[in-house]
Amino acid sequence: MERHFYPALVHKGKDGTYGISFIDLPVTSLGDSWQDCLVNGIEAAALYVDMVAENGGDIPAPTPWDGIDAKIGAKDRVGLLSAVPMPIDLPSRSKRISVSIDQGLLLRIDRLVGEGGRSQFLANAARQQIASQTSAPRITRRRARS
């Protein structure tokens, strides 16, 4: 994965909700708070990028920070709170590897996604596992000395 920062516009609606839109990606999202809005925006953009990559499409490069003003129009400025750089991980080229896995587990995966979907399924499972391990702070307990 290669991390890029895509500029996004955060707006506050008349109803108090927050919205985010990406200048270079056809992605928008909402949230009840600005924090929820940013989290939902990253998730929506990541899903879009994954979908485009899976279908062999081109993912546009992010607009440089100093090029944002030239890309947004007057309607984008209504209710605009801020432009923020959003971290999006772009898929890199795949590498073929050999993996040993329990045969019963492999059969269950194949039933779920089919043989053609194995690699994507395992990659997604790895991404979810990595995200769950890195997003939450780890608490370690020290043993009391006796």
Secondary structure, DSSP 8 states (H G I E B T S, - for coil): -EEEEEEEEEEE-TTS-EEEEESSSS-EEEESSHHHHHHHHHHHHHHHHHHHHHTT--------GGGHHHH--HHHHTTEEEEEEEEEEE------------HHHHHHHHHHH-GGGHHHHHHHHHHHHHHHHHHS----------
